């Protein structure tokens, strides 16, 4: 499992979503760091409006997990794995 973060970056007036091309005040980007998110937007490699990001996340089957600052990534991964195994057993 790979864990990234979702960043909401304020944009200048006139910016348009890279998918739907509608004007938006913020760009949503999945990246490892805010610096990477800003670089991806600047290079036009990423940056979606909120609606398009929601569509992407729901259609691609992403799971959103809140990570507290003091949480250990491995602990969260273990919890997700336990949940997935439990969910698969109850589906049968």
N, C-alpha and C positions, 0 to 999 in steps of 0.2 A: 504494500500500500504506500502511496506517495501522498504526502500532506503538503498542500499549498494554502495560501490565504486568498481571500477575496478582498480586493481594495476598491474603494470608491474615491476616485480622484476628481477634485473640482476642475472644470475646464473653462476656458475663456468663451465668451459669447461667440456664437457662430460655429462652435465645434459640432460635428455630426457623427452619429453612431457609425461604426465601420461596417455594420451589417444592413440596417434599415435605412441609413442615411438621414434620419430625422434629427433635428437639432436637440441637444441635451445639455444640461448644466453639469453633469458628472459622467465620467467614464468608469465602467466597472471592468476590472481586470483580475484574472487569477494569476498570481505570481508568488514567488518565494519571499520577496522583499518589496517595500514601497518603491525603492530605487529602481528595481527591475520593472515594476509596473509602469512607472513613469517613462522609462526607456522604451518599453514596448509600445506605449501610446505615441511617443515622439516619433518612433520609426514606423508608425502605422501598422504594427504587427499585431496589435490587440487594442481593445477598447470598445465596449458595447454599452448601449443605454441600459437602464435597469430592466426594461421589458424584454429586450433581446437576451440579456444575461439570464433572466429567469427562465426563458424558453430553453436556452442552452443547458442549464443545470437540470431542468426537469426532463428534457428529452434524452439527455445522455446518461441519466441515472446517477448523477452525483449525489452524495450524501453530505449534509452540512453538519459539522460537529463543532460545538463551541469549545475552544481550548483556553483554559484559564492560564494566566501567565506562569503559575508555579506548577502546572501539570507537566508530566513527563510524556513525551510523544509516544514512547513505547507502551506506557500504561494505557493511553487512549487507544492505540492500535490493538492492544490485547482486549480491551473492553469491546471494541467494534467486532473483533473476531468472535468473541463469546456470544455477542448479540446475533451475529450472522449465523453461527452454528445453531443457537437456540431457535432462531427464526426458521431455519431450514428443517429442523426436526418437527416443529409444530405444523409445518406446511404439509407433511406427508400424511 
